[in-house]
Amino acid sequence: GKHILSDVRHLSGAESRLFNFLFLVALLPLIPAHRRWSALILDEPEGNLDQDARNVFRDILLPMLQRVTPSVVVISPNTDIIPHCAHIVTVVKDKGESTLEIA
């Protein structure tokens, strides 16, 4: 055990984004369940992450969020997040009209 100290102000963009998700995961259980959000909407949360950071989000942070929040909605053009989703809704746009396809 040697401890390494780091200042979060010097994190890269991807590291900062992962830190924010980790911070959210750490704080949510401290809020009593009856006062906690019942839904969390994440719009392209893995958008600017490299593949390693995307894997951390998909395999570690997303399942943690799903344990403390009843409904987690992830809006993403990436299909690699699908294994952790209970329901998949795809928006299909054709000739200016959007429809929903539920898998």
All heavy atoms as an XYZ file, in Angstrom:
809
protein
N       0.311     -1.139      0.000
C       0.000      0.000      0.000
C       0.377      1.381      0.000
O       0.157      2.049      0.979
N       0.902      1.824     -1.086
C       1.233      3.239     -1.207
C       0.034      3.969     -1.803
O      -0.557      3.529     -2.771
C       2.443      3.403     -2.110
C       3.021      4.791     -2.104
C       4.302      4.836     -2.906
C       4.957      6.178     -2.742
N       6.215      6.253     -3.465
N      -0.358      5.081     -1.207
C      -1.478      5.878     -1.688
C      -0.983      6.969     -2.629
O       0.031      7.611     -2.379
C      -2.235      6.526     -0.529
C      -2.897      5.537      0.366
N      -3.943      4.757     -0.033
C      -2.646      5.199      1.650
C      -4.315      3.988      0.952
N      -3.539      4.226      1.994
N      -1.707      7.142     -3.710
C      -1.385      8.199     -4.658
C      -2.501      9.230     -4.605
O      -3.671      8.887     -4.740
C      -1.257      7.633     -6.092
C      -0.136      6.600     -6.141
C      -1.021      8.747     -7.086
C      -0.042      5.864     -7.452
N      -2.148     10.470     -4.366
C      -3.127     11.537     -4.320
C      -3.228     12.195     -5.687
O      -2.231     12.352     -6.386
C      -2.737     12.580     -3.270
C      -2.689     12.085     -1.833
C      -2.223     13.213     -0.911
C      -4.035     11.574     -1.385
N      -4.447     12.557     -6.060
C      -4.660     13.214     -7.342
C      -5.685     14.315     -7.142
O      -6.602     14.190     -6.353
C      -5.167     12.197     -8.367
O      -5.423     12.838     -9.580
N      -5.513     15.379     -7.854
C      -6.442     16.495     -7.796
C      -7.450     16.331     -8.932
O      -7.063     16.281    -10.101
C      -5.670     17.803     -7.952
C      -6.522     19.026     -7.698
O      -7.766     18.929     -7.786
O      -5.946     20.089     -7.416
N      -8.741     16.241     -8.608
C      -9.757     16.002     -9.633
C      -9.847     17.141    -10.645
O     -10.392     16.952    -11.722
C     -11.152     15.735     -9.016
C     -11.137     14.465     -8.209
C     -11.623     16.905     -8.178
N      -9.283     18.281    -10.331
C      -9.292     19.388    -11.283
C      -8.355     19.136    -12.461
O      -8.406     19.839    -13.454
C      -8.907     20.688    -10.581
C      -9.942     21.134     -9.545
C      -9.482     22.328     -8.805
N      -8.304     21.942     -8.008
C      -7.648     22.742     -7.203
N      -8.015     23.999     -7.077
N      -6.614     22.321     -6.504
N      -7.501     18.121    -12.344
C      -6.531     17.837    -13.397
C      -6.852     16.550    -14.161
O      -5.986     16.001    -14.833
C      -5.122     17.754    -12.808
C      -4.704     19.008    -12.109
N      -4.460     20.188    -12.776
C      -4.525     19.278    -10.795
C      -4.134     21.120    -11.905
N      -4.177     20.606    -10.693
N      -8.085     16.095    -14.079
C      -8.491     14.891    -14.800
C      -8.750     15.219    -16.270
O      -9.117     16.343    -16.615
C      -9.773     14.307    -14.189
C      -9.689     13.813    -12.749
C     -11.068     13.380    -12.267
C      -8.702     12.669    -12.623
N      -8.588     14.219    -17.117
C      -8.930     14.397    -18.530
C     -10.451     14.469    -18.646
O     -11.178     14.200    -17.675
C      -8.403     13.224    -19.359
O      -9.149     12.051    -19.065
N     -10.953     14.779    -19.825
C     -12.403     14.855    -20.030
C     -13.099     13.541    -19.711
O     -14.112     13.509    -19.018
N     -12.545     12.424    -20.201
C     -13.147     11.108    -19.945
C     -13.057     10.749    -18.468
O     -14.018     10.239    -17.882
C     -12.459     10.042    -20.792
N     -11.911     11.023    -17.846
C     -11.754     10.732    -16.419
C     -12.723     11.567    -15.587
O     -13.321     11.077    -14.629
C     -10.315     11.011    -15.976
C      -9.304     10.053    -16.542
C      -7.877     10.518    -16.310
O      -7.640     11.741    -16.133
O      -6.988      9.658    -16.318
N     -12.897     12.826    -15.968
C     -13.821     13.707    -15.261
C     -15.259     13.192    -15.375
O     -16.013     13.199    -14.400
C     -13.709     15.116    -15.826
O     -14.624     15.975    -15.209
N     -15.632     12.737    -16.560
C     -16.987     12.218    -16.764
C     -17.214     10.959    -15.932
O     -18.252     10.803    -15.294
C     -17.192     11.937    -18.240
C     -18.604     11.670    -18.596
C     -18.899     12.321    -19.895
N     -20.303     12.149    -20.195
C     -20.831     12.502    -21.303
N     -20.091     13.049    -22.227
N     -22.097     12.332    -21.524
N     -16.241     10.043    -15.924
C     -16.352      8.841    -15.096
C     -16.402      9.198    -13.610
O     -17.151      8.598    -12.844
C     -15.193      7.886    -15.372
C     -15.244      7.129    -16.689
C     -13.990      6.287    -16.870
C     -16.488      6.265    -16.794
N     -15.598     10.190    -13.198
C     -15.617     10.633    -11.811
C     -17.002     11.160    -11.436
O     -17.507     10.874    -10.352
C     -14.562     11.710    -11.573
C     -14.560     12.224    -10.162
C     -13.933     11.518     -9.152
C     -15.214     13.401     -9.848
C     -13.956     11.979     -7.844
C     -15.240     13.881     -8.546
C     -14.611     13.159     -7.535
N     -17.638     11.917    -12.324
C     -18.981     12.437    -12.047
C     -19.987     11.305    -11.871
O     -20.847     11.358    -10.986
C     -19.432     13.382    -13.151
C     -18.695     14.699    -13.113
O     -18.196     15.122    -12.078
N     -18.589     15.342    -14.256
N     -19.903     10.265    -12.708
C     -20.790      9.119    -12.546
C     -20.513      8.385    -11.241
O     -21.427      7.977    -10.536
C     -20.662      8.146    -13.728
C     -21.341      8.625    -14.965
C     -20.622      8.813    -16.131
C     -22.702      8.900    -14.977
C     -21.249      9.264    -17.284
C     -23.336      9.356    -16.128
C     -22.606      9.532    -17.274
N     -19.231      8.227    -10.905
C     -18.867      7.584     -9.654
C     -19.379      8.385     -8.464
O     -19.900      7.826     -7.489
C     -17.349      7.413     -9.572
C     -16.812      6.724     -8.330
C     -17.368      5.311     -8.217
C     -15.293      6.695     -8.369
N     -19.281      9.689     -8.538
C     -19.784     10.581     -7.490
C     -21.291     10.401     -7.326
O     -21.806     10.297     -6.207
C     -19.432     12.024     -7.852
C     -19.709     13.023     -6.777
C     -19.027     12.976     -5.571
C     -20.638     14.027     -6.974
C     -19.279     13.902     -4.576
C     -20.897     14.962     -5.986
C     -20.215     14.894     -4.778
N     -22.012     10.320     -8.449
C     -23.452     10.093     -8.413
C     -23.775      8.746     -7.774
O     -24.664      8.648     -6.915
C     -24.015     10.162     -9.833
C     -25.515      9.949     -9.995
C     -26.298     11.056     -9.295
C     -25.867      9.909    -11.470
N     -23.058      7.706     -8.171
C     -23.275      6.369     -7.610
C     -23.002      6.369     -6.107
O     -23.703      5.719     -5.338
C     -22.386      5.332     -8.327
C     -22.344      4.018     -7.586
C     -22.878      5.110     -9.751
N     -22.003      7.118     -5.675
C     -21.665      7.172     -4.252
C     -22.695      7.954     -3.450
O     -22.994      7.601     -2.298
C     -20.286      7.795     -4.071
N     -23.264      9.003     -4.020
C     -24.206      9.848     -3.279
C     -25.632      9.293     -3.225
O     -26.323      9.467     -2.225
C     -24.246     11.252     -3.875
C     -23.058     12.137     -3.579
C     -23.246     13.499     -4.225
C     -22.833     12.297     -2.095
N     -26.084      8.651     -4.292
C     -27.475      8.193     -4.342
C     -27.883      7.316     -3.164
O     -28.960      7.511     -2.602
C     -27.755      7.482     -5.667
C     -28.039      8.401     -6.841
C     -28.172      7.602     -8.137
C     -29.281      9.232     -6.615
N     -27.071      6.353     -2.739
C     -27.490      5.532     -1.599
C     -27.620      6.305     -0.288
O     -28.283      5.851      0.649
C     -26.390      4.471     -1.486
C     -25.774      4.422     -2.830
C     -25.861      5.823     -3.357
N     -27.016      7.483     -0.208
C     -27.119      8.296      1.004
C     -28.459      9.021      1.104
O     -28.843      9.479      2.173
C     -25.974      9.315      1.055
C     -24.562      8.717      1.066
C     -23.526      9.827      1.018
C     -24.359      7.820      2.268
N     -29.159      9.115     -0.003
C     -30.483      9.748     -0.018
C     -31.512      8.677      0.327
O     -31.516      7.606     -0.285
C     -30.789     10.346     -1.416
C     -29.733     11.386     -1.796
C     -32.190     10.946     -1.451
C     -29.814     11.849     -3.241
N     -32.391      8.927      1.309
C     -33.403      7.922      1.634
C     -34.213      7.537      0.395
O     -34.513      8.385     -0.452
C     -34.290      8.627      2.664
C     -33.443      9.717      3.232
C     -32.511     10.126      2.119
N     -34.545      6.253      0.284
C     -35.212      5.729     -0.916
C     -36.481      6.516     -1.268
O     -36.746      6.753     -2.444
C     -35.531      4.251     -0.734
N     -37.245      6.944     -0.279
C     -38.490      7.665     -0.557
C     -38.244      9.093     -1.066
O     -39.150      9.735     -1.576
C     -39.398      7.673      0.675
C     -38.887      8.528      1.799
N     -37.909      8.101      2.660
C     -39.226      9.777      2.188
C     -37.652      9.057      3.542
N     -38.441     10.088      3.280
N     -37.027      9.584     -0.948
C     -36.703     10.929     -1.431
C     -35.830     10.903     -2.685
O     -35.546     11.934     -3.269
C     -35.984     11.707     -0.344
C     -36.875     11.876      0.896
C     -36.323     12.908      1.759
N     -36.273     14.157      0.998
C     -36.666     15.314      1.458
N     -37.159     15.395      2.653
N     -36.560     16.396      0.736
N     -35.397      9.718     -3.078
C     -34.509      9.546     -4.223
C     -35.297      9.622     -5.518
O     -36.462      9.287     -5.575
C     -33.839      8.170     -4.108
C     -32.589      8.034     -4.890
C     -31.945      6.666     -4.686
N     -31.696      6.388     -3.291
C     -31.680      5.167     -2.774
N     -31.900      4.119     -3.505
N     -31.445      5.000     -1.497
N     -34.652     10.015     -6.606
C     -35.286     10.044     -7.918
C     -35.728      8.638     -8.286
O     -35.047      7.673     -8.010
C     -34.320     10.541     -8.990
C     -33.659     11.832     -8.681
C     -34.266     13.027     -8.434
C     -32.261     12.073     -8.573
N     -33.336     13.995     -8.193
C     -32.086     13.430     -8.276
C     -31.135     11.276     -8.704
C     -30.849     14.006     -8.110
C     -29.900     11.845     -8.538
C     -29.764     13.196     -8.242
N     -36.848      8.539     -8.958
C     -37.295      7.222     -9.407
C     -36.826      6.941    -10.831
O     -36.928      5.816    -11.306
C     -38.818      7.113     -9.314
O     -39.419      8.091    -10.131
N     -36.324      7.950    -11.513
C     -35.813      7.767    -12.871
C     -34.594      8.655    -13.076
O     -34.514      9.761    -12.539
C     -36.882      8.105    -13.899
N     -33.671      8.134    -13.843
C     -32.462      8.866    -14.179
C     -32.303      8.775    -15.690
O     -32.316      7.678    -16.254
C     -31.259      8.232    -13.473
C     -29.901      8.872    -13.630
C     -29.914     10.298    -13.083
C     -28.859      8.054    -12.903
N     -32.185      9.907    -16.359
C     -32.055      9.936    -17.813
C     -30.640     10.391    -18.154
O     -30.215     11.478    -17.756
C     -33.094     10.872    -18.461
C     -34.502     10.382    -18.124
C     -32.883     10.949    -19.970
C     -35.602     11.329    -18.530
N     -29.932      9.538    -18.891
C     -28.564      9.829    -19.296
C     -28.530      9.954    -20.818
O     -28.798      8.994    -21.529
C     -27.626      8.711    -18.838
C     -27.643      8.389    -17.345
C     -26.790      7.168    -17.058
C     -27.166      9.580    -16.539
N     -28.208     11.126    -21.304
C     -28.167     11.374    -22.750
C     -26.735     11.196    -23.243
O     -25.869     12.012    -22.954
C     -28.684     12.773    -23.050
C     -28.815     13.057    -24.537
O     -28.709     12.104    -25.338
O     -29.010     14.220    -24.893
N     -26.499     10.123    -23.970
C     -25.190      9.764    -24.507
C     -24.090      9.867    -23.450
O     -23.101     10.594    -23.621
C     -24.855     10.594    -25.734
C     -25.794     10.347    -26.899
C     -25.341     10.990    -28.184
O     -24.122     11.079    -28.420
O     -26.218     11.416    -28.957
N     -24.249      9.143    -22.336
C     -23.272      9.260    -21.252
C     -21.873      8.799    -21.632
O     -20.899      9.230    -21.036
C     -23.852      8.358    -20.164
C     -24.677      7.369    -20.904
C     -25.250      8.128    -22.066
N     -21.770      7.938    -22.638
C     -20.471      7.425    -23.045
C     -19.952      8.131    -24.294
O     -18.982      7.703    -24.899
C     -20.543      5.909    -23.264
C     -21.181      5.446    -24.554
C     -22.661      5.744    -24.727
O     -23.323      6.269    -23.831
O     -23.167      5.478    -25.813
N     -20.577      9.255    -24.649
C     -20.282      9.957    -25.891
C     -18.832     10.314    -26.122
O     -18.307     10.122    -27.200
N     -18.134     10.852    -25.144
C     -16.747     11.277    -25.371
C     -15.748     10.372    -24.657
O     -14.630     10.776    -24.395
C     -16.556     12.734    -24.933
C     -16.703     12.908    -23.440
O     -17.234     12.046    -22.747
N     -16.227     14.031    -22.926
N     -16.157      9.146    -24.355
C     -15.272      8.230    -23.653
C     -14.533      7.327    -24.633
O     -15.092      6.912    -25.645
C     -16.076      7.357    -22.681
C     -16.913      8.077    -21.621
C     -17.636      7.077    -20.743
C     -16.045      8.997    -20.774
N     -13.281      7.012    -24.305
C     -12.563      6.033    -25.120
C     -13.112      4.644    -24.778
O     -13.939      4.494    -23.876
C     -11.053      6.136    -24.896
C     -10.630      5.837    -23.468
O     -11.381      5.181    -22.709
O      -9.527      6.263    -23.089
N     -12.668      3.623    -25.486
C     -13.246      2.290    -25.315
C     -13.060      1.752    -23.891
O     -13.967      1.152    -23.335
C     -12.670      1.299    -26.335
C     -13.416     -0.021    -26.366
C     -14.906      0.140    -26.687
O     -15.271      0.837    -27.615
N     -15.758     -0.485    -25.902
N     -11.896      1.990    -23.277
C     -11.679      1.517    -21.904
C     -12.633      2.186    -20.933
O     -13.231      1.537    -20.075
C     -10.230      1.767    -21.466
C      -9.243      0.867    -22.185
O      -9.650     -0.217    -22.662
O      -8.054      1.247    -22.274
N     -12.790      3.503    -21.055
C     -13.703      4.237    -20.175
C     -15.154      3.831    -20.442
O     -15.959      3.716    -19.521
C     -13.521      5.740    -20.361
N     -15.488      3.589    -21.710
C     -16.839      3.130    -22.063
C     -17.125      1.775    -21.421
O     -18.220      1.527    -20.919
C     -16.971      3.049    -23.583
C     -18.367      2.721    -24.052
C     -18.470      2.770    -25.552
N     -18.331      4.162    -25.953
C     -17.900      4.559    -27.122
N     -17.547      3.693    -28.039
N     -17.821      5.842    -27.401
N     -16.116      0.898    -21.403
C     -16.284     -0.408    -20.768
C     -16.508     -0.268    -19.267
O     -17.329     -0.978    -18.690
C     -15.073     -1.296    -21.038
C     -14.955     -1.699    -22.485
O     -15.902     -1.601    -23.258
N     -13.777     -2.141    -22.885
N     -15.785      0.647    -18.626
C     -15.971      0.897    -17.190
C     -17.397      1.394    -16.943
O     -18.074      0.927    -16.020
C     -14.936      1.906    -16.652
C     -15.311      2.390    -15.253
C     -13.545      1.292    -16.659
N     -17.852      2.318    -17.770
C     -19.218      2.825    -17.608
C     -20.229      1.702    -17.775
O     -21.101      1.506    -16.946
C     -19.513      3.947    -18.613
C     -20.954      4.373    -18.569
C     -21.407      5.192    -17.553
C     -21.856      3.908    -19.511
C     -22.747      5.553    -17.482
C     -23.185      4.262    -19.450
C     -23.633      5.083    -18.433
N     -20.097      0.934    -18.869
C     -21.064     -0.116    -19.192
C     -21.043     -1.255    -18.177
O     -22.087     -1.716    -17.732
C     -20.770     -0.665    -20.590
C     -21.738     -1.745    -21.040
C     -21.251     -2.487    -22.257
N     -20.038     -3.222    -21.902
C     -18.984     -3.324    -22.703
N     -18.982     -2.763    -23.888
N     -17.925     -4.001    -22.320
N     -19.857     -1.713    -17.785
C     -19.741     -2.920    -16.972
C     -19.775     -2.678    -15.469
O     -20.116     -3.581    -14.709
C     -18.451     -3.665    -17.329
C     -18.429     -4.117    -18.780
O     -19.511     -4.298    -19.365
O     -17.322     -4.286    -19.327
N     -19.431     -1.468    -15.034
C     -19.354     -1.201    -13.589
C     -20.352     -0.131    -13.153
O     -21.199     -0.369    -12.288
C     -17.917     -0.802    -13.184
C     -16.964     -1.967    -13.488
C     -17.855     -0.408    -11.716
C     -15.498     -1.621    -13.356
N     -20.256      1.060    -13.740
C     -21.065      2.175    -13.254
C     -22.549      2.041    -13.595
O     -23.398      2.316    -12.747
C     -20.506      3.495    -13.774
C     -19.102      3.830    -13.259
C     -18.581      5.088    -13.921
C     -19.100      3.975    -11.758
N     -22.893      1.619    -14.809
C     -24.299      1.479    -15.172
C     -25.014      0.446    -14.299
O     -26.090      0.735    -13.761
C     -24.451      1.156    -16.659
C     -25.887      1.047    -17.174
C     -26.666      2.342    -16.914
C     -25.892      0.726    -18.660
N     -24.449     -0.750    -14.076
C     -25.111     -1.686    -13.161
C     -25.260     -1.137    -11.737
O     -26.259     -1.392    -11.069
C     -24.216     -2.923    -13.191
C     -23.552     -2.868    -14.533
C     -23.327     -1.405    -14.780
N     -24.283     -0.357    -11.279
C     -24.397      0.258     -9.949
C     -25.552      1.250     -9.909
O     -26.322      1.275     -8.947
C     -23.097      0.959     -9.567
C     -21.955      0.054     -9.304
S     -20.457      1.026     -9.086
C     -19.896      0.398     -7.528
N     -25.675      2.073    -10.942
C     -26.785      3.024    -11.014
C     -28.127      2.292    -11.037
O     -29.084      2.709    -10.400
C     -26.662      3.908    -12.254
C     -25.661      5.040    -12.197
C     -25.507      5.684    -13.567
C     -26.082      6.069    -11.171
N     -28.186      1.182    -11.768
C     -29.428      0.430    -11.871
C     -29.832     -0.194    -10.533
O     -31.009     -0.432    -10.295
C     -29.298     -0.658    -12.954
C     -29.237     -0.065    -14.345
C     -28.872     -1.084    -15.407
O     -28.044     -1.962    -15.200
N     -29.511     -0.963    -16.560
N     -28.867     -0.437     -9.651
C     -29.196     -0.995     -8.329
C     -29.807      0.040     -7.389
O     -30.564     -0.303     -6.495
C     -27.954     -1.606     -7.692
C     -27.625     -2.987     -8.234
C     -26.623     -3.714     -7.358
N     -25.280     -3.182     -7.427
C     -24.384     -3.502     -8.356
N     -24.692     -4.341     -9.312
N     -23.182     -2.970     -8.325
N     -29.469      1.317     -7.577
C     -29.959      2.344     -6.650
C     -31.059      3.225     -7.229
O     -31.653      4.015     -6.507
C     -28.800      3.231     -6.114
C     -27.858      2.421     -5.273
C     -28.081      3.949     -7.223
N     -31.328      3.113     -8.526
C     -32.377      3.902     -9.170
C     -33.310      2.948     -9.910
O     -32.844      2.152    -10.717
C     -31.771      4.907    -10.173
O     -30.813      5.710     -9.485
C     -32.821      5.815    -10.758
N     -34.627      3.006     -9.633
C     -35.560      2.064    -10.267
C     -35.529      2.074    -11.787
O     -35.582      1.028    -12.416
C     -36.929      2.499     -9.757
C     -36.658      3.265     -8.512
C     -35.308      3.895     -8.697
N     -35.427      3.239    -12.397
C     -35.437      3.330    -13.859
C     -34.279      4.185    -14.335
O     -34.176      5.357    -13.981
C     -36.750      3.952    -14.350
O     -37.834      3.143    -13.990
N     -33.421      3.586    -15.143
C     -32.321      4.318    -15.749
C     -32.554      4.281    -17.257
O     -32.622      3.214    -17.853
C     -30.948      3.703    -15.413
C     -29.830      4.467    -16.105
C     -30.720      3.682    -13.909
N     -32.714      5.460    -17.846
C     -32.922      5.570    -19.285
C     -31.616      6.071    -19.890
O     -31.100      7.107    -19.494
C     -34.067      6.561    -19.618
C     -34.205      6.742    -21.112
C     -35.364      6.084    -18.986
N     -31.088      5.293    -20.832
C     -29.843      5.665    -21.496
C     -30.158      5.935    -22.964
O     -30.665      5.066    -23.661
C     -28.780      4.550    -21.383
C     -27.510      4.954    -22.117
C     -28.483      4.242    -19.925
N     -29.876      7.147    -23.400
C     -30.059      7.524    -24.796
C     -28.686      7.427    -25.447
O     -27.753      8.125    -25.041
C     -30.618      8.953    -24.915
C     -31.956      9.035    -24.189
C     -30.732      9.373    -26.375
C     -32.453     10.442    -23.970
N     -28.563      6.535    -26.439
C     -27.255      6.311    -27.028
C     -27.368      5.733    -28.423
O     -28.211      4.877    -28.672
C     -26.456      5.337    -26.146
O     -25.215      5.045    -26.739
N     -26.494      6.178    -29.330
C     -26.459      5.550    -30.648
C     -25.610      4.279    -30.643
O     -25.585      3.539    -31.608
C     -25.809      6.622    -31.530
C     -24.919      7.361    -30.590
C     -25.637      7.345    -29.259
N     -24.918      4.011    -29.543
C     -24.020      2.861    -29.449
C     -24.751      1.627    -28.940
O     -25.421      1.681    -27.917
C     -22.837      3.177    -28.529
C     -22.037      4.356    -29.022
O     -21.772      4.470    -30.201
N     -21.692      5.257    -28.121
N     -24.587      0.532    -29.635
C     -25.270     -0.706    -29.243
C     -24.474     -1.529    -28.242
O     -24.995     -2.512    -27.727
C     -25.564     -1.574    -30.481
O     -24.333     -1.839    -31.160
C     -26.541     -0.880    -31.418
N     -23.239     -1.142    -27.926
C     -22.448     -1.938    -26.989
C     -22.953     -1.837    -25.552
O     -22.544     -2.592    -24.687
C     -20.966     -1.588    -27.068
C     -20.642     -0.157    -26.683
O     -21.553      0.682    -26.626
O     -19.454      0.129    -26.452
N     -23.877     -0.940    -25.277
C     -24.439     -0.784    -23.943
C     -25.643     -1.704    -23.724
O     -26.088     -1.927    -22.617
C     -24.799      0.696    -23.700
C     -24.732      1.015    -22.244
C     -26.135      1.060    -24.261
C     -24.592      2.473    -21.957
N     -26.152     -2.283    -24.789
C     -27.381     -3.079    -24.764
C     -27.383     -4.236    -23.766
O     -28.410     -4.501    -23.150
C     -27.735     -3.553    -26.195
C     -28.223     -2.354    -26.998
C     -28.759     -4.664    -26.207
C     -28.496     -2.639    -28.453
N     -26.282     -4.968    -23.548
C     -26.363     -6.116    -22.635
C     -26.889     -5.786    -21.243
O     -27.413     -6.653    -20.560
C     -24.917     -6.615    -22.566
C     -24.298     -6.174    -23.835
C     -24.967     -4.867    -24.169
N     -26.783     -4.545    -20.803
C     -27.238     -4.179    -19.460
C     -28.624     -3.528    -19.459
O     -29.057     -3.018    -18.438
C     -26.227     -3.242    -18.801
C     -24.918     -3.897    -18.538
N     -24.751     -4.859    -17.577
C     -23.711     -3.763    -19.143
C     -23.505     -5.280    -17.582
N     -22.854     -4.630    -18.529
N     -29.310     -3.552    -20.584
C     -30.615     -2.908    -20.685
C     -31.730     -3.933    -20.632
O     -31.687     -4.954    -21.321
C     -30.717     -2.113    -21.992
S     -29.501     -0.785    -22.093
N     -32.743     -3.655    -19.809
C     -33.894     -4.553    -19.705
C     -34.831     -4.373    -20.891
O     -35.415     -5.335    -21.376
C     -34.636     -4.289    -18.402
N     -34.994     -3.157    -21.344
C     -35.875     -2.848    -22.470
C     -35.112     -1.972    -23.451
O     -34.424     -1.041    -23.053
C     -37.128     -2.109    -22.003
C     -37.870     -2.831    -20.937
N     -38.632     -3.944    -21.174
C     -37.955     -2.608    -19.607
C     -39.156     -4.369    -20.056
N     -38.758     -3.572    -19.076
N     -35.266     -2.266    -24.720
C     -34.587     -1.487    -25.743
C     -35.642     -0.874    -26.648
O     -36.495     -1.573    -27.193
C     -33.635     -2.369    -26.563
C     -32.589     -2.991    -25.632
C     -32.969     -1.558    -27.672
C     -31.844     -4.132    -26.248
N     -35.602      0.445    -26.751
C     -36.515      1.170    -27.625
C     -35.654      1.869    -28.673
O     -34.726      2.606    -28.331
C     -37.353      2.202    -26.841
C     -38.260      2.973    -27.786
C     -38.152      1.521    -25.740
N     -35.965      1.630    -29.923
C     -35.218      2.234    -31.016
C     -36.107      3.255    -31.715
O     -37.264      2.970    -32.005
C     -34.785      1.155    -32.042
O     -34.065      0.136    -31.348
C     -33.907      1.752    -33.123
N     -35.560      4.439    -31.953
C     -36.281      5.465    -32.696
C     -35.827      5.364    -34.156
O     -34.644      5.447    -34.447
C     -35.993      6.879    -32.146
C     -36.713      7.924    -32.977
C     -36.382      6.967    -30.684
N     -36.789      5.160    -35.036
C     -36.503      5.053    -36.464
C     -37.122      6.258    -37.153
O     -38.314      6.517    -37.012
C     -37.088      3.740    -37.049
C     -36.817      3.668    -38.540
C     -36.519      2.536    -36.319
N     -36.293      6.985    -37.891
C     -36.773      8.160    -38.602
C     -36.811      7.847    -40.094
O     -35.810      7.420    -40.673
C     -35.869      9.350    -38.321
C     -36.440     10.662    -38.778
C     -35.623     11.813    -38.246
C     -36.266     13.113    -38.618
N     -35.551     14.253    -38.099
N     -37.965      8.026    -40.708
C     -38.130      7.749    -42.132
C     -38.986      8.841    -42.745
O     -40.130      9.071    -42.327
C     -38.796      6.376    -42.324
C     -38.917      5.985    -43.788
O     -38.024      6.348    -44.585
O     -39.898      5.315    -44.135
N     -38.416      9.527    -43.720
C     -39.134     10.608    -44.434
C     -39.704     11.643    -43.471
O     -40.830     12.079    -43.587
C     -40.222     10.021    -45.307
C     -39.699      9.107    -46.397
C     -40.829      8.500    -47.193
C     -40.252      7.475    -48.156
N     -41.264      6.673    -48.777
N     -38.897     12.020    -42.484
C     -39.304     13.053    -41.546
C     -40.237     12.594    -40.440
O     -40.656     13.383    -39.605
N     -40.584     11.320    -40.408
C     -41.497     10.799    -39.379
C     -40.740      9.816    -38.484
O     -40.076      8.904    -38.976
C     -42.672     10.102    -40.038
C     -43.727      9.648    -39.050
C     -44.938      9.064    -39.764
O     -45.509      9.755    -40.606
O     -45.267      7.902    -39.444
N     -40.851     10.007    -37.195
C     -40.178      9.119    -36.236
C     -41.166      8.122    -35.650
O     -42.289      8.483    -35.317
C     -39.551      9.934    -35.103
O     -38.568     10.799    -35.607
N     -40.720      6.884    -35.533
C     -41.532      5.846    -34.896
C     -40.654      5.116    -33.875
O     -39.435      5.116    -33.976
C     -42.077      4.828    -35.908
O     -40.978      4.254    -36.621
C     -43.023      5.475    -36.901
N     -41.297      4.507    -32.901
C     -40.595      3.752    -31.873
C     -40.751      2.266    -32.147
O     -41.842      1.791    -32.421
C     -41.152      4.067    -30.485
C     -41.020      5.495    -29.992
C     -41.678      5.640    -28.624
C     -39.577      5.918    -29.917
N     -39.636      1.543    -32.048
C     -39.659      0.093    -32.146
C     -39.190     -0.450    -30.816
O     -38.093     -0.121    -30.361
C     -38.750     -0.388    -33.275
C     -39.219      0.006    -34.648
C     -38.279     -0.468    -35.746
O     -37.243     -1.096    -35.434
O     -38.585     -0.201    -36.918
N     -39.990     -1.272    -30.176
C     -39.654     -1.840    -28.875
C     -39.222     -3.280    -29.075
O     -39.955     -4.090    -29.624
C     -40.827     -1.747    -27.900
C     -41.225     -0.277    -27.732
C     -40.483     -2.378    -26.575
C     -42.468     -0.048    -26.937
N     -38.006     -3.584    -28.625
C     -37.457     -4.944    -28.787
C     -37.835     -5.819    -27.614
O     -38.072     -5.407    -26.543
C     -35.951     -4.881    -28.923
